[in-house]
């Protein structure tokens, strides 16, 4: 089994959601929750990690390459599978919606993952990609940490909206909606934010909702 860089940081990573990242996480959830009612089931999260998003959003199934993080997700009641996004252990057309939630940053090559998600989605299925934009304050902070050799972020990628949306379309998806939030940066996130419709420059957390195109 391939060892994930998250394995050694699993406890620290999961604890972040209850400490420094608590309000940022609430802001991200506030952008995601209004989108859920229109999303077909069943749901899958690729890069489920410790199950924080899945637990709060009601996502039943998750995959991740970190066995240590999957232990947390199991305890949160998520049905989990050890797998990489490039090779999902599911049949064609198995899911109504697939989520990528702060997972984009750790995809070595996003396009093969997007194509694999396309495969496991039902016709007209949805992709929900909540990613950290490189031009937001959080993205810029993590880029600096990456340059300093941070154990996790040195493996990460941070893209701009046009790049993420372009790869999404290249994989066969039609972008339906974009939501932006988290304009406060690390250390200054002190109040809840209302999500804004569309891509708004300066947002750290951007959500792209896309539909599997059958054209």
N, C-alpha and C positions, 0 to 999 in steps of 0.2 A: 504494500500500500504506500503510495506517495505521500510524504509528509508535507503538510501545509504549513506556511509561515505563521498561520494563526494558532497552531496547536500550542506553541509555547506562550502565547499571549492571550489564551482563551479567557482566563479568569479576569484579567485586566480589561480586555475588550468588553466582556459582558457587563462588568461593573460600571463602565463608562455611562451606560444608559441610566443608571441610578444616581450618578454624581455629576461630573462636568457636562455631560451631554443630555441631562434630563430635559431641560427646556427646549433645546434644539430638536430632540426626538419628538416632543409634544407638537412642535411647530410642523415637523414633517408629517406626523400623523394627521394633523388638521388639514393638510393639503390632500392627503390620500383618502380619508374617510368619506368625503362627499362624492367621490368617484365610484364607490363600491356598488351602489344600487343597480347600476346599469351593466355590470360585468357578469358575463355568463359563467356558470360553474360547470365542473369542479375547478378549483384553483390550485395552482402550483407556484411555489417560490423557488427560483433558481438562485443559489447563494443564500440559503435560509439562515446561515450563521447560527447564532444562539437562539433563534426563534422569537426575537423581540417583536419584529414587525408582524410575523405570522400570527403570534398570539393576540396582538391587539386588533388585527384586521380580520381575523377569522379564516386565515389561509390554512387549509387542512393538511397539505403535503409539501415537503421541502426536500431539496437536495443541496449538498455542500461537500467540498473536498476535505474539510477539517473534521476529523472524527471527534476531537475535543469539543468543538462548538456544537456538533450534533448531539452530544450528551446533554447539553443545556436545552436544546430544542426538544429533545425527547421528553425531558422533565416538564416542559411547557405544554405537552399534549399534542405535539406535531408528529405526524407520521413521516419519518425521515428516511432518506436513502443516501449512502455515500456515493457521490458521483461528481463528475465534472460537467460543466454546462455544454461542452462540445460533444458529449456522449450521454444522453439522458436515457435511463433504463425504462422507457415507456414506449408503448405502441403509437403509431401515427394517429393523430386526432384524439388523443386521450383527454385533453383539458380544454375548458372554455376560456380560461384566462391564465396567463403566466406572468408572474411578477419578477422584476429585477429591482431590488431596493438597496441602494448603496453597494451594489455588486459590480456595476459597470467598471468602477475604478480598479477592480482586481481581475478583469478579463484580459488575458494576454493578447488575444485576437478576438475582438467582439463579433466579427462577421460570422465565423463558424458557429458561435453560440446562438446568434440571432436566427440563423438558418435552422439550427436544431430546435429552437423554440417554435419556429414556423411549422416544423414537421409534426410536433406533438400537439399543436393546437387544432381544434375542430375548425371546419369552415366558418369564416366570419369571426373566429376567436380573437381575443384581445391580448395585447402585450401592454403591460404597465411598467415603465422604466423610470424609477426615481433615482436620479444620479446627482453627483456633486459637480457643479460646473466649475471649470478652472478659473473663470473670471469673477467668481464670488469670493467673499472674504475667507470662508472656510477652505475652499479649494486652493487659494493662494497660500494660506497657512500650511496646508498639508504638502503643497509643492515645496515650500521652504524646508519642511521637515524631511522630505524625500532627499533634497539636495544635501542635507546634513547626515544622511545615512540611516534614517529611522528604520527600525526593523521591519515594520509593515509597509510604510508609505514609499520606501525605496523600490517596492515591487509594483507600485500603483501607477495608474494612468489617469489623467484628468483632461477631459476634452471640452471643447466649446459646443454650444447648442447645434450649430450647423453641421458639425462633424457627427454628432450622435444621431440627429434626425436624418442626415444623409445616409449613414450606414443602415439605419432602420428601414429606409425606403429601398436601399440596395438589396436587402434581405427579403423583400417582397411584401412589406407592410405599407399601409396607408396611414399617415399620421392624422388622427382625428382631433386631438386636443392637447394643449400644453398648459401647465400650471406652474407658477413660480412662487417661491417663498424663501425664507431664511436670509434676510438682508443684513441682520446683525451678525457680527463676526465672533470668533472665539474670545471669551473673556468679556464680551459686551452684550451677550444674549440675555436680556433681563426681562423681556415682556413677550407675551404671545403675539404672533403675527397672523393676519388674515392672508390666505393665499391670493395671488393675483392671476387673472386669466392671461394666457399667452406667455411667450418667453419675454421676461423683463430683465434687461442687462443688470448685473449686480446681484442677482439671486444666487444663493449658494446651492439650494435644492430645487431641481427642476424635474417635473414629472411629465413624461410623454406617454400619452395613451394612443395606441395604434391598433389597427385592425388588419387581420390576415387577409390579404387581397387574393382573390381567386381568379383575377383577370389574366 
